[in-house]
Amino acid sequence: MPNVPKNVLASLAFLARLGVCHMQLKNIPIDQSVGAILVHNIVGADGRKAFSKGHLIRTEDVEAIRALGKETVYAAILEPG
C-alpha cells in the first residue's frame, strides 16, 4: 500500500476531529518516518515526482528519500483515540 488516496487522508482528518484518532502533522527525521504518510510531494533531481503526497513511507523508502537530499519529511502520524 504505497499510496493512500487523498480522500482517505481527508477521512482520517475527519476522524481525528471526531476524536477517534489523533493525527499529527509534523516535520520528522527520515529515520523515524516509517509508517507515516507524506503530506507533500518529493521531487527527484530531474524535477519529476519521486514520492507523491499520500505515500505511506516504508522501510525501503528511507534510503531512497535520503538519496534525494532529504533528512526530514513533513508527514502525518496517526495515533489511536
VENZI-V185039 format. One record per pair of residues at least 6 apart in sequence whose C-alpha atoms are under 7 Angstrom apart, sorted by the first residue. I is the first residue (numbers start at 0). J is the second residue. D is the distance in whole Angstrom. If there is no record, write none. Layout:
i: (I/I)
j: (J/J)
d: (D/D)
This chain:
i: (1/1/2/2/2/3/3/3/4/5/12/14/15/15/18/19/19/20/20/20/20/21/21/21/21/22/22/22/22/23/23/23/24/24/24/24/25/25/25/26/26/26/26/27/27/27/28/28/28/29/29/29/29/30/32/33/33/33/34/34/34/35/35/35/35/35/36/36/36/36/36/36/36/37/37/37/37/37/37/37/38/38/38/38/38/39/39/39/40/40/40/40/41/41/41/41/42/42/42/43/43)
j: (54/55/53/54/55/53/54/55/53/53/22/20/21/22/80/79/80/77/78/79/80/77/78/79/80/75/76/77/78/75/76/77/73/74/75/76/73/74/75/71/72/73/74/71/72/73/70/71/72/61/70/71/72/61/56/56/57/58/55/56/57/55/56/74/75/76/53/54/55/56/74/75/76/52/53/54/55/73/74/75/52/53/73/74/75/51/52/73/48/50/51/52/48/49/50/51/48/49/50/49/67)
d: (5/5/5/4/6/5/6/7/6/6/7/6/5/6/6/7/5/7/6/5/4/6/5/6/6/6/6/5/6/6/5/7/7/6/5/6/5/6/7/6/5/4/6/5/6/6/6/4/7/6/5/5/6/7/7/5/5/6/6/5/6/6/6/6/6/5/6/6/5/6/5/5/7/5/5/5/7/6/4/6/5/6/6/5/6/7/4/7/7/6/5/5/6/6/5/7/4/5/7/5/6)
